[in-house]
Amino acid sequence: MEKPLDESFWKNKYKNNNIGWDIGEVSTPLKTYFDQLENKDLKILIPGAGNAYEARYLFENGFSNVSVIDLVQAPIDNLFKSCPNFPKRNVHKVDLFDFKLSGFDLIIEQTFFCALNPELRGHYVEKMLELLKLGGKLIGVLFNIPLYDDHPPFGGNREEYLPLFEKYFKINVFDTCYNSIPPRAGNELFINLEKQED
């Protein structure tokens, strides 16, 4: 790893508009999932939310309890520009691993897992378990391609990821997305993982 993936690393990404993961809107697999949710009171967390299109979409569709985490101020500012009424109390500028709230019904995974140094993937799973309530779900997309070894996005595949999760989660869905955006077709896995009792 050339540089630590710290706040200054990500700050420079936004400063230089080097944000290739940002598709400019809520991703289709997540939008499709959100659109079938009926309980607008779900306690939802989006770690590494970036420009937070998912948070904005949920909020504008009546979900009142959506929280976002990001390490960098620029995307947080962008969220408030695009969605001025988003509750400030639900926005946290913090490293996920230092985040203390818990009891979430849903955690939304969108290009956060692939941004982490792969050495932290086990810690990521532990943190998801800590943040979710029993029966809570980790929902989202993971890249299903090799990608890079020395800088994000870090890729992988189903066979590599599954052992990280299957010990702790009920695997509801862990399959290739059928509705990825065209540039990512065939290269994303949709996950629906449910926290179980130990």
N, C-alpha and C positions, 0 to 999 in steps of 0.2 A: 504494500500500500504506500503510495507516494506521500500522501498528506493525510493527517487525521480528518475524518469527516465531521468536523466541528462546526460551530456557528459561523465562523469566518469563511469556511469552505462554501457553505450554502448561501451565505450573504453575497459572495462574489458571483455565484451562479445567477442570482436575481439581478444583481447590479449589471452584469454583462448580458442579460437576457439569454443565458445559456440554460434554458429550461425545456429541453426536448421532450420530457415526460408530460408536459402540460399540453393537453389536447384542446383547451379553450372552452370546455363544457363538461357537464357530467357524463361519465362514460356510459355507453349503452347497456352493458351488463348490469351496472349498478342502478341505472335509471329503471330498467325493467324490474329489478328486484324491489326497488322503492315503491314502484307504482302498484304492487300487489299488497303492500302493507296496509292494514286497516287501523291499527292502534297508533294514533298520533301522539300518544303520551310516552312512547318508548324512550328510554334513556339511551342516547346514541353518542358514541365517541368516534371522532375521525382523527387518528394520529398522523402527524406529518401531512397535514391537510393541504399545504401549499395554498394555491389561490382559492381553494375550498368551494369549487363548483358543486360538489355533492352536498356540502353543508347548506349552501345557498338554496339549492333545489329543494332539499328537505324542508328548510325553514319556510320557503315561499309556498310550500304545499301543506302547511299546517302542522308540521312537527315542531313542537315547542320546546323540546328538551334535547337539543343537539349541541354537543361540545366539540371544539376543535383544539388541537395542539399543533404548534409549529415552533421550531427553534429560531426562526428568523422573523424580524418585524415586517419586512416588505410585503410578504403575502398576507399577513394579518391586516395591514393597511389596505391592501387591495380588496380584501373581503368587505371591509367597512365602506369602501368607496362603492362597491357594486351592490351592497346590501346594508344600507345605513342602519336599519332597524335590528340587525342581528344583535342578540344580547351580549354586551361586553363581558358580563360575568361568565359567559360560556366559552370565552376565548383565552387560551393559556399559552403564553410564550415560555416554553419549558422543554427540556429534554424528556422524551417519553419515559425514560427509566427513572426520572426524578418525580414523575407525576404521581400524586397521592390519592386522588379520588377513585372510587371504585363502585361496584354494583351496577355496571352497565348491562342493558339488555342486548345491545348490538355494538360491535366495534366494526368499523368499515375500513377495509384494507384496499388502498389504491396507491400503488407505487411507493409505499413506505418500506415494505419488506425488502424490496430490491435495492433500496437506497442504503440499507444498513450493511456494514461490513459483514460478510457471511459468518465470521467468527461469532457474531452476536445473535445469530438466529435462534439458538437455544434459549438465550436470555429473552428474546422477543416472545417466544412461546410462553415462558414463565410469566412474563409481564401481562400477556393477554389473559392468562388464567387468573392472575391477581386482580385484574380490572373488571372482568366479567362476573356477573352473578351466576349462580348455579342455573343451568339451562339457558344462559346467555349465549349468543352466537357471534362468531367471527365470520364476517361476510366480505367477499371481495374478489379481486383478481391478482394472480401471481404470473409473472412472466414464465413461459414454458420454452425458453430458448437459452443458449449458453451466455450470450452477451459478453461482459468484460470481466477480467480477473483483477485489474488494478485500480478501477474506479467505477462508481455507480453509473448506470444501473447494473447490478450483479444479477445474473440469471440463474438458471437451473432447470430442473424438470420435476415431473410428478414423483418419480421414483426417489429422487433426492429429498424432496420436501415431505412426502407422506410420513416417513418414520419420525419426523420432528413432532408431528401433530397427533398421530393416531393413538398414541399412548394415553393422551389426556382429553381428546375430543371425540365425540360421536361424529363420524364422517357422513354428513347428509349428502353433500355434493363435493366432488373433487375431480372435475372433468374439464376437458377443453371447452372453452366458451363457444357457443353457437352464434353469438351476436356481438362479437368484438367489432370495433371500428375497422374498416378495410385494411389500413396499414398494419394492424395487429392480428389480423385473421389467422387462426391456427397457432398463434404464439402466446395465448393467454389461457390460464386455467381459472375457472370460476370455483370458489370455495364457499361452502356453507358448513361450518364446523360448530358443534354444540358442546359447551362445557359440561362435563359429567362429574359425578362424585368420584373421589379418589378410589 
